[in-house]
Amino acid sequence: MSKFTSQTAREAGRKSKRGPSKRLEPNIEEKMKLLYEDVLDDLLLNSKDLSPSEKIKLLSHLSSFILPKMKPTRDEFTMERIQEWKDEGPFKNSPHPTE
């Protein structure tokens, strides 16, 4: 069995059936960037023409790219309240809706 060297790696790469890289050509990337910039410029210029509901939708969609996503957490206080609810609540045997 032979060692894997840079020469054998080069040969294996030539025999590979995976094909060329799936990266976009720089020409296409540049065109896409221009298209995005054009759309954003248009949104900024015509933002006054949007209805309040359209503005909220736009803000909601854009914020998902800008603001970090938060995961819900349970601290001691929350866990104590859940336990109290189970012990004292009107439906003692039913599961808590947040669990």
PEWOZI-V552846 format. One record per helix or strand. SS is the DSSP state (H for helix, E for strand). FROM is the first residue (numbers start at 1). TO is the last residue. If there is no record, write none. Layout:
ss & from & to
SS & FROM & TO
SS & FROM & TO
This chain:
ss & from & to
H & 6 & 15
H & 26 & 45
H & 47 & 49
H & 52 & 66
H & 76 & 88
